[in-house]
Amino acid sequence: MPRKENKVSARRLLTLTKLTLSKLGSSGLALTKLAFTKLGSAALAFIKLVLLKLGSSALALTKLVFTKLKFSTPARPKLTLPKLPPSKLTFAKKTPRWLILLSSLPLFGMMAAFGIAPNTSVEDVPVEHVVLGLEIPEIQHAPNGDMTFWRQERIQSGDTIATLLSRLNVNSRDAAALIRDARDMKAFHQLVPGKPVHVQSTAAGDLLLFRYFPGGSEQLVLERTGNGFQPSNHAPELETHVQMKSGVIESSLYAAIDSAGVPDNVATQIVDILASEVDFHRDLRKGDRFTVVYDSLYGNGEPARAGRVLAVEFVNQGMPYRALYFQGQDGESGYYTPDGTNLRKAFLRSPLEFSRISSGFSTGRYHPVLKTWRAHKGIDYAAPTGTRVRAAAEGIVAFAGWQGGYGKVIILEHPGGYSTVYGHLSAFAKGLRKGQYVRQGGVIGQVGATGMATGPHLHYEFRQNGVQRDPLKIAMPAASPIPSKHMAAFHEYTQGSMARLDMLRGTSLAFLD
C-alpha cells in the first residue's frame, strides 16, 4: 500500500508539473530544461535561496501545495527506483524534491497574478460586506438676528432705488423708509449705470447702512437711526495708483486723447505743462506721439478721479519734449526738463487750451467788418462760445469792461513792462475786478463774439512797453532752473518717472490700468 500511495502521489505531482509547464508554454519548458542543463546543482541552491528569501510566504504556499496534493507534510514520499550507476543515483534520489520545488516555483507567479489572469475563477475568494454607521454631528445655527451681511449691486440702466433695494434683499418697510428720508438728495435722482451700491443688512432684510458712490471722490452714506435713516459725512479713503497712457495723433489731439482713455483734466495738464514748448494750435502733425504718467485716485476699489501728472513726453514733428514733476524740500514744485530747466515760462504760448488760429499777427489784413485793409496787431483764436480764457502770465487786472471794437475786454499788466489783452469775451470770471491779482493759467473769462466780431473767437494781444508784438515769435523769458545743489535730489525724485517714460517709448498702452 505505501508503494501505491507513493506512485499515486508521484503521478499527481507529474500531472501538476505538466499542467504548470503547459500554462507557461514552450518558454517555460525551455527554461526548465536550460536550468537543469546549465545550472545542475546550482539550480537547487538557487531554488533554496528563493524559498529562504520568501520566508513564511513560501512555507505557506508549499503547505498549500501539499494539502491540495493530499501529501502529509511530515512524511516524505518514498519511490522505488531502479538501480542506477553511482553517478546518477544521487540525482535520482533527489528527484522528488526537485519535482516539488520545480512545481512550486510557477505557482508563485500564478498566485501573484491571480487578480489579473484571464479565465481565473474567483468563486473560492471569500467576500465580506462591511457596513458601518457614521454619526453626523449636530450643527449649531447662530440666531439669524445676530448676523449681518454686506451686499453689492451695480446700477443698471433704468434702475431706481426701489429696484436696487429689492435686488439687495432689503425688506419693503426699510426700503420705503430710506426712499422717504433720501427724497431730497440730488444723487438719488441721478443714478449712474455701472456705479456700485453697497448695503449692510441682517439676514431678515433689515437695512442698517446704505452707501453709494456717484463718482469722483463723492460718497453718499445713510445710516439707520431709530426708525429712519440719516446721511453721514464719511469721506472715502482714496488710494493712489500710478497710471500710464500712450497715444498717437491721427486726426486731432482731442481724438488721440479720447482713444487713449486719458481723462480730460490730465489732457488739460499736458497742455498747460508743455504750453511754453509746443504750440498745440499750429504745430501738431499726424504721427505725433504722447506718453503720460499720472496719479489716479481710487475709492473703495472704484476709480474716483485723476490726480497730478508725474511725467509727460510729447514727440512733435520728431522732436521729443519731456517734463518731470518735482517738489523740493522747501515745498516749491513745478515741471522741469530732465536737465533741470524750468518749463514754466513767464508767458504761456496761448491763452486757450484747445483752439485754432483763425487770423495771425499781420501789418496788413482785410478787416471782415470794416471792409478795409489795416494792420492786425494780435492773434485771433477761433473757439466755441464759453471756452475758458486763461491768463498768459501772473499779473494785475488793469481793465475789465467794454471797450469799443474789443467788446468785453480784459487787460492785464505784468512785471517788466509787459501787458496782455483779451477781447470779444462773452463773460468775465466770477468776481473779477480791477486791481485783482491773477495767477498764470487762471481762468479770467470766456470766449464770445462781442464788439466788432463776425463769430466767436478770442482776440489776443501781447504788448511790450505799450507796443503790440507777435507772441509766437518773441522769445519769452523763462523761470529759474533747479539750483545745482538740488540736482541730486531732483534726479532721485524723478528717476521712477524717467524709467516709466523710457519703458513706454515706442509702445502703445492706451488702456493700461
Helices and strands as residue ranges (DSSP letters): H 2-24, H 26-34, I 35-39, H 41-54, H 56-68, H 86-93, H 95-112, G 144-146, E 148-154, H 161-167, H 172-181, G 186-189, E 196-202, E 207-215, E 218-225, E 228-232, E 238-248, H 253-260, H 264-273, E 289-299, E 302-316, E 319-327, E 333-336, E 356-359, E 362-366, E 373-376, E 379-382, E 388-390, E 395-402, G 404-406, E 408-414, E 418-428, E 437-438, E 443-447, E 457-464, E 467-469, G 484-486, H 487-504
